[in-house]
Amino acid sequence: MEQSSAGFFEDERGGKVANPANSPWSSVGLPSTMDPVRDLEIDVRSLPEQVSPPDHWQELSACYGLDPEVFFPTTEEEAGLALSYCSVCQVRDVCLAWAVRNGERYGVWGGTTEQQRRRLIRQVA
């Protein structure tokens, strides 16, 4: 991927992906593993305070148009595919902020599983 001057990366098909260095996630780039229960280094306080509902930003997401069942795995171990889409998503921080601020208890949101979000919320509380 090549970085453009606008802070986006251009993928091999010419599509644009947001620069992960501009997000509240501490690790830049794609995760080294797809272990869905790995410890995340996310500063929840740096997520956007005011987040519009998903229908305002959903069309920009990497998961737009995909089968929703992928994002509602029955176990944490089955979340790898959903997390791989999240890892390249340009609205990942907005999605996570929506999930945290609105108490989304189920599914993969903003690159986190249900269990990971519970841990993040406990850390801030």
C-alpha positions as a printed Julia matrix, in Angstrom:
125×3 Matrix{Float64}:
   0.0     0.0    0.0
   1.21    3.46  -0.84
   0.44    6.47   1.34
  -1.05    9.5   -0.36
  -0.65   13.08   0.8
  -4.23   13.18   2.13
  -3.5    10.73   4.96
  -5.0     7.76   3.18
  -3.36    4.62   1.87
  -4.05    3.42  -1.62
  -4.52   -0.34  -1.81
  -3.45   -2.53  -4.73
  -6.82   -2.02  -6.48
  -6.64    1.78  -6.24
  -9.07    2.02  -3.3
  -8.44    4.36  -0.41
  -8.04    3.25   3.18
  -7.69    5.67   6.11
  -4.26    6.06   7.66
  -4.35    3.94  10.84
  -1.88    6.32  12.5
  -4.77    8.8   12.8
  -6.84    6.51  15.02
  -6.97    5.95  18.79
  -5.56    2.45  18.32
  -1.99    2.2   19.52
  -0.73   -0.36  17.03
  -0.4     0.91  13.5
  -1.37   -1.27  10.57
  -2.86   -4.7   10.46
  -2.85   -6.91  13.53
  -0.08   -9.48  13.62
  -2.52  -12.21  14.59
  -6.22  -12.72  14.4
  -6.49  -13.85  18.01
  -9.9   -12.36  18.88
  -9.23  -12.22  22.63
  -5.83  -10.54  22.5
  -5.34   -7.55  24.76
  -6.14   -4.33  22.99
  -4.27   -1.1   23.5
  -7.17    1.27  22.87
  -7.62    4.56  24.68
 -11.41    4.72  24.98
 -11.17    8.34  26.17
  -9.74    9.34  22.78
 -12.74    8.01  20.87
 -15.18   10.59  19.46
 -17.59   11.94  22.1
 -20.55   12.64  19.82
 -21.16    9.85  17.34
 -23.91    9.82  14.77
 -25.91    6.59  14.27
 -24.51    3.88  11.98
 -26.73    4.83   9.08
 -24.69    8.06   8.78
 -21.29    6.34   8.35
 -22.07    2.72   7.52
 -21.6     3.16   3.76
 -17.94    4.07   4.42
 -17.27    0.92   6.44
 -15.31   -2.09   5.25
 -18.23   -4.31   6.26
 -20.84   -2.44   4.23
 -22.95   -4.89   2.25
 -21.48   -7.99   3.88
 -23.53  -10.69   5.56
 -24.27   -9.38   9.09
 -23.92  -12.91  10.49
 -20.15  -12.58  10.03
 -20.19   -9.83  12.7
 -22.28  -11.78  15.19
 -20.2   -14.92  15.79
 -21.42  -17.46  18.29
 -18.0   -17.66  19.99
 -15.03  -15.32  20.41
 -12.9   -17.75  18.41
 -15.15  -17.31  15.36
 -14.64  -13.52  15.25
 -11.43  -13.6   13.17
 -13.09  -12.9    9.82
 -15.04   -9.93  11.17
 -11.94   -8.56  12.89
  -9.99   -8.8    9.63
 -12.52   -6.51   7.94
 -12.35   -4.11  10.88
  -8.57   -3.98  10.71
  -8.72   -2.15   7.37
 -11.82   -0.07   8.04
 -11.67    3.71   7.79
 -14.5     4.24  10.31
 -13.31    1.75  12.92
 -12.92    4.34  15.68
 -16.38    5.83  14.98
 -17.88    2.34  14.99
 -16.22    1.46  18.3
 -17.28    4.78  19.81
 -20.87    4.07  18.77
 -20.75    0.61  20.34
 -19.21    1.81  23.61
 -21.37    4.93  24.0
 -24.59    3.03  23.19
 -23.89   -0.15  25.13
 -23.79   -2.52  22.17
 -23.51   -5.85  23.93
 -23.49   -8.2   20.96
 -21.35   -8.64  17.88
 -18.09   -7.25  16.55
 -18.01   -3.44  16.5
 -15.04   -1.23  15.75
 -12.57   -4.09  15.72
 -13.61   -5.44  19.12
 -15.53   -8.48  20.24
 -18.16   -8.45  22.97
 -15.62   -9.62  25.53
 -13.03   -7.03  24.5
 -15.55   -4.18  24.78
 -16.57   -5.31  28.26
 -12.89   -5.23  29.29
 -12.39   -1.77  27.76
 -15.41   -0.37  29.57
 -14.27   -1.87  32.88
 -10.82   -0.3   32.47
 -12.34    3.17  32.07
 -14.95    2.8   34.81
